[in-house]
Every structure is written in structure tokens, then in C-alpha cells.
């Protein structure tokens, strides 16, 4: 998976320019529990949702769509605001 970008969050066009297409990722309502995931990118849908892309060590790709709340773009199973995630960061749900 290419990671030729500096910021986790980006537009759809920016993600395509980096070789990342969120449509190729498996959409999940919750990230898998107990599996280390590497953060790839957060692709903006609009100003209310962020498509967070992760990959596990087996190469499985996950798309976790999160929506803005008063507390930011919280990914509940991680307990973190998606805008605070860094590229390449390993997370565990």
C-alpha cells in the first residue's frame, strides 16, 4: 500500500493521486478486535464524515466510516479522534 503522503486526512482526489482508492477497502461498522492495524489514510466524504483506511498484517484492508460529533470524529472502538491519527500509526481495537 503506497504511503506517499504526509497527512492522514485528504480529499478523494488526493487519495487517488497517491494510489489509494477507498472503494477497494472492505467497509466495516467496527474495526476488528485484537488485530493490530496500520493507519493508511482518512479520506473526506464531506465535512461530516471521514473514511478511515486501515490494513492488517495479512494485507486485509478496512474502511471505517466515522461521522463528526460534538467530540470530533471519534472512532469508538479505538477511543480516538480520527483527525489525531498519523500515517503508519499502529492501532488496536
C-alpha positions, 0 to 999 in steps of 0.5 A: 500500500503506497504511503506517499503522503504526509497527512492522514486526512485528504480529499478523494482526489488526493487519495487517488493521486497517491494510489489509494482508492477507498472503494477497494477497502472492505467497509466495516461498522467496527474495526476488528478486535485484537488485530493490530492495524496500520493507519493508511489514510482518512479520506473526506466524504464531506465535512461530516464524515471521514473514511478511515483506511486501515490494513492488517498484517495479512494485507486485509484492508478496512474502511471505517466510516466515522461521522463528526460529533460534538467530540470530533470524529471519534472512532469508538472502538479505538477511543480516538479522534480520527483527525489525531491519527498519523500515517503508519500509526499502529492501532488496536481495537 
